[in-house]
Amino acid sequence: MEVLEAIKRRRSVRRFKSAEIPENHLPALEESLLAAPSAGNFQSRRFYFVFRKDLREKIAEAAYGQDFIKEAPLAVVCCADLRIARHYGERGTSLYVLQDVAASVQNLMLAAESLGLGTVWVGAFDERKVSEILALPVWLRPVTVVPVGYPDEKPSPPDRIGKEQAIVPIR
């Protein structure tokens, strides 16, 4: 699948089939996360692949009842590593780590799309509770949760603002 095609086809999926993700798909998902660019190539991000249903249920609860998290066979909790980002000072810990995680998440979502899997970017959750559920060290900040699985819905494309509004050419 061409990259632009994957970008245009990807949708936020909130209903998943009960089918497990084949083991041979996992390396592509892992590699997509690690291949993303990062500030200074410090790679200040860590990823937890949560397959256990009991933990996904707790994460869904910490995400204010977004039950589709527990229905997906995999939830990837994407974390910023604040220790590494300190090299850049306050900007590193407040911005660069978030950008690093965001770039990885976009790669993950596109790789999943290319494998016929659905995803959704979940940002609404209680960080403290997710940290407790996964027993994260204090230097890891959970930034997003990405449920991954075979889609059980085909969402329509959302409305987007036009190029005229979003892109400002400066020549």
For each residue, the residues with C-beta under 8 A, 3 or more apart:
1: 5 6 9 113 114
2: 5 6
3: 6 7 110
4: 7 8
5: 1 2 8 9
6: 1 2 3 9 10 110 113 114
7: 3 4 10 110
8: 4 5 157
9: 1 5 6 113
10: 6 7 109 110 113 119
11: 118 151 154 155 157
12: 119 120 121 155
13: 16 118 119 120 147 149 151 152 153 155
14: 66 68 120 153
15: 68 71 151 152 153
16: 13 68 71 72 73 118 147 149 150 151 152
17: 149 150 151 152
18: 71 73
19: 73 149 150
20: 73
21: 25 26 73 74 117 148 149 150
22: 25 26
23: 26
24: 27
25: 21 22 28 29 115 117
26: 21 22 23 29 30 49
27: 24 30 31
28: 25 31 32 111 114 115
29: 25 26 32 33 76 108 111 112 115 148
30: 26 27 33 34 47 49
31: 27 28 34 35 111
32: 28 29 35 36 104 107 108 110 111
33: 29 30 36 45 47 76 78 104 105 107 108
34: 30 31 43 104
35: 31 32 107
36: 32 33 100 103 104 106 107
37: 41 100 103
38: 41 42 43 44 45 96 100 103
39: 42 44 85 88 92 96 97 99 100
40: 87 88 96
41: 37 38
42: 38 39 84 85 87 100
43: 34 38 84 100
44: 38 39 80 81 82 83 84 85 92 96 97 100
45: 33 38 78 79 80 81 97 100 101 104
46: 79 81 140
47: 30 33 76 77 78 79 104
48: 76 77 79 134 136
49: 26 30 74 76
50: 55 56 59 74 75 76 77 134
51: 73 74
52: 55 56
53: 56 57 70
54: 57 58
55: 50 52 58 59 75 133 134
56: 50 52 53 59 60 69 70 72 75
57: 53 54 60 61 70
58: 54 55 61 62 129 133
59: 50 55 56 62 63 69 70 75 77 125 130 133 145
60: 56 57 63 65 66 67 68 69 70
61: 57 58 65 129
62: 58 59 125 126 129 130 133
63: 59 60 66 69 122 124 125 126 130 145
64: 124 125 126
65: 60 61
66: 14 60 63 69 122 124 125
67: 60 70 71
68: 14 15 16 60 71 72 120 147
69: 56 59 60 63 66 72 75 122 145 147
70: 53 56 57 59 60 67 75
71: 15 16 18 67 68 147 149
72: 16 56 68 69 75 147 148 149
73: 16 18 19 20 21 51 148 149
74: 21 49 50 51 147 148 149
75: 50 55 56 59 69 70 72 145 146 147 148
76: 29 33 47 48 49 50 108 145 146 147 148
77: 47 48 50 59 130 134 142 144 145
78: 33 45 47 101 104 105 108 142 143 144 145 146
79: 45 46 47 48 101 136 140 141 142 143
80: 44 45 85 97 98 100 101 140 141 143
81: 44 45 46 84 85 97 139 140
82: 44 85 86 93 97 139 140 141
83: 44 86 139
84: 42 43 44 81 87 97
85: 39 42 44 80 81 82 88 92 93 96 97 100
86: 82 83 89 92 93
87: 40 42 84 92
88: 39 40 85 91 92 93 96
89: 86 92 93
90: 93 94
91: 88 94 95 96
92: 39 44 85 86 87 88 89 95 96 97
93: 82 85 86 88 89 90 96 97
94: 90 91 97 98
95: 91 92 98 99
96: 38 39 40 44 85 88 91 92 93 99 100
97: 39 44 45 80 81 82 84 85 92 93 94 100 101 141 143
98: 80 94 95 101 102 143
99: 39 95 96 102 103
100: 36 37 38 39 42 43 44 45 80 85 96 97 103 104
101: 45 78 79 80 97 98 104 105 143 144
102: 98 99 105 106 143 144
103: 36 37 38 99 100 106 107
104: 32 33 34 36 45 47 78 100 101 107 108
105: 33 78 101 102 108 109 121 144 146
106: 36 102 103 109 110
107: 32 33 35 36 103 104 110 111
108: 29 32 33 76 78 104 105 111 112 119 146 148
109: 10 105 106 112 113 119 121 146
110: 3 6 7 10 32 106 107 113 114
111: 28 29 31 32 107 108 114 115
112: 29 108 109 115 117 118 119 148
113: 1 6 9 10 109 110 116 117 118 119
114: 1 6 28 110 111
115: 25 28 29 111 112
116: 113 150
117: 21 25 112 113 148 149 150 151
118: 11 13 16 112 113 148 149 150 151 153
119: 10 12 13 108 109 112 113 146 147 148
120: 12 13 14 68 146 147
121: 12 105 109 144 146
122: 63 66 69 125 144 145 146 147
123: 143 144
124: 63 64 66
125: 59 62 63 64 66 122 129 130 142 145
126: 62 63 64 129 130
127: 130 131 141 142
128: 131 132
129: 58 61 62 125 126 132 133
130: 59 62 63 77 125 126 127 133 134 136 142 145
131: 127 128 134 135 136 140 141 142
132: 128 129 135
133: 55 58 59 62 129 130
134: 48 50 55 77 130 131 142
135: 131 132
136: 48 79 130 131 140 142
137: 140
138:
139: 81 82 83
140: 46 79 80 81 82 131 136 137
141: 79 80 82 97 127 131
142: 77 78 79 125 127 130 131 134 136 145
143: 78 79 80 97 98 101 102 123
144: 77 78 101 102 105 121 122 123
145: 59 63 69 75 76 77 78 122 125 130 142
146: 75 76 78 105 108 109 119 120 121 122
147: 13 16 68 69 71 72 74 75 76 119 120 122
148: 21 29 72 73 74 75 76 108 112 117 118 119
149: 13 16 17 19 21 71 72 73 74 117 118
150: 16 17 19 21 116 117 118
151: 11 13 15 16 17 117 118 154
152: 13 15 16 17
153: 13 14 15 118
154: 11 151
155: 11 12 13 158
156:
157: 8 11 160
158: 155
159:
160: 157
161: 165 166
162: 165 166
163: 166 167
164: 167
165: 161 162
166: 161 162 163
167: 163 164
168:
169:
170:
171:
